[in-house]
Amino acid sequence: MARVYAGTSGWAYTSWKPAFYPQKLASTKFLEYYGSRLNAVEVNYSFRRLVGRSVYEKWIAGTPTGFKFAIKAHQRITHIKRLRDLDDILPAFLTSITPLLEAGRLGPVLFQLPPNLKKDIALLGDFLSQLPRALQSAIEFRHESWLGEDVYDALRKFNTAICTAESEKLSVPHVATASFCYYRFRRPDYTADERAELADKVLQRTCEGRDVFAFFKHEETPEGALFAEELLKATSAKESKVSTA
């Protein structure tokens, strides 16, 4: 069955005490506790450096079986090289994440494009052709020129998810382009009604047979983690009602 994976884009925040983390919990236990309440995390640390095997192995050991790590691709791929001439960095990056892949703990890899990179279908197709087909890949476009059917069709050809990122600057439509969906809920706050609407959209995708990865804005307040936990509970409850109807 399709599953919902929800979390935030980080976990190392003492300011989440006591609303999310217990007041006396040591920072070295944050990820272990996080994994007891949420089932996925988006790793931004990998955007600026290649993470070592020992770090990934420590994270794997500290989280439950079934917990997924979505990895943000290195900035050299997306922001410095801008998807071109990747013979050096792309293989190195893919090699760096093999511990997660081998352990069955790798979620999607997010390729976040810079805001000033405009639509280039040929560039997109060439880039996607270099990615392993078994890799769950998602792309976050941050220039409005990318939001069109020709881009969506190119993504579908390679089973690559468009990252539906809700922000104050650009709102990406809820379009399915892969066998899974990837959401980044980046607004600073969501009302109860808005969160219920998000849960309905997520449930709709799981009913289509697509796994959903959803990550709330983390920052220095615990709301994102609490919203993610609420989303997991809400979609689980609604799935139960659907299955027994």
C-alpha positions as CSV (number, residue, x, y, z in Angstrom):
1,M,0.0,0.0,0.0
2,A,1.0,3.6,-0.6
3,R,2.5,5.3,2.5
4,V,2.8,8.8,3.8
5,Y,6.2,9.9,5.0
6,A,6.2,13.2,6.9
7,G,8.7,15.2,8.7
8,T,10.8,18.4,8.6
9,S,14.0,19.6,7.0
10,G,16.2,19.0,10.0
11,W,16.0,17.9,13.6
12,A,18.8,19.5,15.6
13,Y,16.9,22.3,17.3
14,T,17.0,22.8,21.1
15,S,14.3,25.5,20.6
16,W,11.8,22.6,20.0
17,K,11.9,22.0,23.7
18,P,9.5,21.3,25.4
19,A,6.8,21.4,22.8
20,F,8.3,18.6,20.7
21,Y,11.5,17.4,22.5
22,P,11.4,16.6,26.2
23,Q,13.0,19.3,28.2
24,K,15.8,17.1,29.6
25,L,16.5,15.2,26.3
26,A,20.2,15.4,25.3
27,S,20.9,16.8,21.8
28,T,22.7,13.5,20.9
29,K,19.3,11.8,21.3
30,F,17.3,14.2,19.2
31,L,17.3,12.1,16.0
32,E,16.4,8.9,17.9
33,Y,13.5,10.7,19.5
34,Y,12.4,12.4,16.3
35,G,12.3,9.0,14.7
36,S,9.9,7.8,17.4
37,R,7.3,10.3,16.3
38,L,8.0,11.0,12.6
39,N,9.0,8.6,9.8
40,A,11.1,10.8,7.5
41,V,13.4,13.8,7.4
42,E,14.8,15.9,4.6
43,V,18.5,16.3,5.0
44,N,19.8,19.8,3.9
45,Y,23.3,19.1,5.3
46,S,24.1,17.3,2.1
47,F,23.6,20.5,0.0
48,R,26.9,21.9,1.1
49,R,29.1,18.9,1.6
50,L,29.2,15.2,0.8
51,V,28.2,13.3,3.9
52,G,30.5,10.5,5.0
53,R,29.5,6.9,5.3
54,S,30.1,6.9,9.0
55,V,27.6,9.7,9.5
56,Y,24.9,8.0,7.4
57,E,25.5,4.7,9.3
58,K,25.1,6.5,12.6
59,W,21.8,8.0,11.4
60,I,20.6,4.6,10.2
61,A,21.4,3.0,13.5
62,G,19.6,5.7,15.4
63,T,16.3,5.5,13.6
64,P,13.7,2.7,13.2
65,T,13.4,0.4,10.3
66,G,11.2,2.1,7.7
67,F,12.4,5.6,8.5
68,K,13.4,7.4,5.3
69,F,16.0,10.1,4.6
70,A,15.3,12.4,1.8
71,I,18.6,13.9,0.6
72,K,19.0,17.4,-0.9
73,A,21.5,17.2,-3.8
74,H,24.8,18.9,-3.5
75,Q,24.8,22.6,-4.6
76,R,27.6,21.9,-7.0
77,I,25.2,19.9,-9.1
78,T,22.3,22.4,-9.0
79,H,23.7,25.9,-8.3
80,I,27.3,25.9,-9.4
81,K,27.3,23.5,-12.4
82,R,23.6,24.3,-13.0
83,L,23.0,20.7,-14.2
84,R,25.8,20.8,-16.8
85,D,29.2,19.1,-17.0
86,L,28.5,16.8,-14.0
87,D,31.1,14.1,-14.7
88,D,32.9,14.7,-11.5
89,I,30.3,15.7,-8.9
90,L,27.3,13.6,-9.8
91,P,29.0,10.2,-9.5
92,A,30.6,11.4,-6.2
93,F,27.3,12.5,-4.8
94,L,25.5,9.3,-5.8
95,T,28.3,7.2,-4.3
96,S,28.1,9.2,-1.0
97,I,24.5,8.2,-0.5
98,T,25.0,4.4,-1.1
99,P,24.9,3.6,2.6
100,L,21.3,4.8,2.7
101,L,20.4,2.9,-0.5
102,E,22.0,-0.3,0.7
103,A,20.1,-0.1,4.0
104,G,16.8,0.5,2.3
105,R,16.6,3.9,4.0
106,L,17.0,6.3,1.1
107,G,14.0,8.4,0.3
108,P,13.8,10.7,-2.7
109,V,16.8,12.9,-3.7
110,L,15.7,16.5,-4.1
111,F,17.4,18.6,-6.8
112,Q,16.5,22.2,-5.9
113,L,17.2,24.5,-8.8
114,P,18.3,28.1,-8.2
115,P,15.6,30.8,-8.7
116,N,17.4,32.4,-11.7
117,L,17.6,29.1,-13.7
118,K,14.9,29.4,-16.4
119,K,13.2,26.6,-18.4
120,D,15.5,24.6,-20.7
121,I,13.8,21.4,-21.8
122,A,16.9,20.0,-23.5
123,L,19.0,20.7,-20.4
124,L,16.4,19.0,-18.2
125,G,16.1,15.9,-20.4
126,D,19.9,15.5,-20.6
127,F,20.2,15.8,-16.8
128,L,17.4,13.4,-16.0
129,S,18.9,10.8,-18.4
130,Q,22.1,10.7,-16.3
131,L,20.2,9.7,-13.1
132,P,19.8,6.0,-12.2
133,R,16.3,4.9,-13.0
134,A,16.0,3.2,-9.7
135,L,16.6,6.5,-7.9
136,Q,13.6,8.3,-6.6
137,S,14.3,11.8,-7.9
138,A,12.4,15.1,-7.3
139,I,13.1,18.5,-8.7
140,E,12.1,21.8,-7.1
141,F,11.7,24.5,-9.7
142,R,11.9,28.0,-8.4
143,H,11.4,30.0,-11.6
144,E,7.8,30.2,-13.0
145,S,8.9,29.4,-16.5
146,W,9.2,25.8,-15.6
147,L,5.6,25.4,-14.7
148,G,4.1,24.0,-17.9
149,E,2.9,20.8,-19.5
150,D,6.1,20.3,-21.5
151,V,8.1,20.2,-18.3
152,Y,5.6,17.9,-16.6
153,D,5.8,15.5,-19.6
154,A,9.6,15.4,-19.4
155,L,9.4,14.6,-15.8
156,R,6.9,11.8,-16.4
157,K,9.2,10.3,-19.0
158,F,11.9,9.7,-16.3
159,N,9.5,9.0,-13.4
160,T,10.7,12.2,-11.7
161,A,8.5,14.0,-9.2
162,I,7.9,17.7,-9.3
163,C,8.4,19.1,-5.9
164,T,5.2,20.9,-4.9
165,A,6.6,23.6,-2.8
166,E,4.2,26.0,-1.1
167,S,6.0,29.3,-0.5
168,E,5.1,32.9,-0.4
169,K,7.0,33.6,-3.7
170,L,5.9,30.8,-6.0
171,S,3.1,28.3,-5.7
172,V,3.7,25.1,-7.6
173,P,0.5,23.3,-8.7
174,H,-0.4,19.9,-7.3
175,V,0.6,17.9,-10.3
176,A,1.6,14.2,-10.2
177,T,4.6,13.4,-12.5
178,A,6.0,10.2,-10.9
179,S,5.0,7.1,-9.0
180,F,5.5,9.1,-5.8
181,C,4.9,12.7,-4.7
182,Y,7.1,15.2,-3.0
183,Y,5.8,18.2,-1.0
184,R,7.6,21.0,0.8
185,F,5.2,23.0,2.9
186,R,7.3,26.1,3.4
187,R,4.8,28.8,4.5
188,P,5.5,30.0,8.1
189,D,2.1,28.8,9.4
190,Y,-1.0,26.9,8.4
191,T,-4.4,27.2,9.9
192,A,-6.3,24.1,11.1
193,D,-8.5,24.2,8.0
194,E,-5.5,24.6,5.7
195,R,-3.8,21.6,7.4
196,A,-6.9,19.5,6.9
197,E,-7.0,20.5,3.2
198,L,-3.3,19.4,2.9
199,A,-4.2,16.1,4.5
200,D,-7.0,15.5,2.0
201,K,-4.6,16.2,-0.9
202,V,-2.0,13.8,0.5
203,L,-4.6,11.1,1.0
204,Q,-5.8,11.6,-2.6
205,R,-2.3,10.7,-3.8
206,T,-2.0,7.6,-1.7
207,C,-5.4,6.5,-2.9
208,E,-3.9,6.7,-6.4
209,G,-1.2,4.3,-5.2
210,R,1.6,6.9,-4.8
211,D,3.8,7.2,-1.8
212,V,3.9,10.7,-0.5
213,F,6.9,12.5,1.1
214,A,5.9,15.7,2.9
215,F,8.2,18.1,4.7
216,F,7.3,21.1,6.7
217,K,9.4,24.2,7.3
218,H,11.6,23.6,10.3
219,E,13.4,26.8,11.3
220,E,13.7,27.4,15.1
221,T,10.1,26.7,16.2
222,P,8.6,23.3,16.7
223,E,5.4,23.9,14.7
224,G,6.7,22.1,11.6
225,A,7.4,18.9,13.5
226,L,4.0,19.1,15.2
227,F,2.3,19.7,11.9
228,A,4.1,16.7,10.3
229,E,3.0,14.5,13.2
230,E,-0.6,15.8,12.9
231,L,-0.5,15.0,9.1
232,L,0.6,11.4,9.8
233,K,-2.2,10.9,12.3
234,A,-4.8,12.6,10.1
235,T,-4.0,10.6,7.0
236,S,-3.8,7.3,9.0
237,A,-7.2,8.0,10.5
238,K,-8.7,8.8,7.1
239,E,-7.2,5.7,5.5
240,S,-8.7,3.6,8.2
241,K,-12.2,5.1,7.5
242,V,-11.8,4.5,3.8
243,S,-10.7,0.9,4.2
244,T,-13.6,0.1,6.5
245,A,-16.3,1.9,4.5
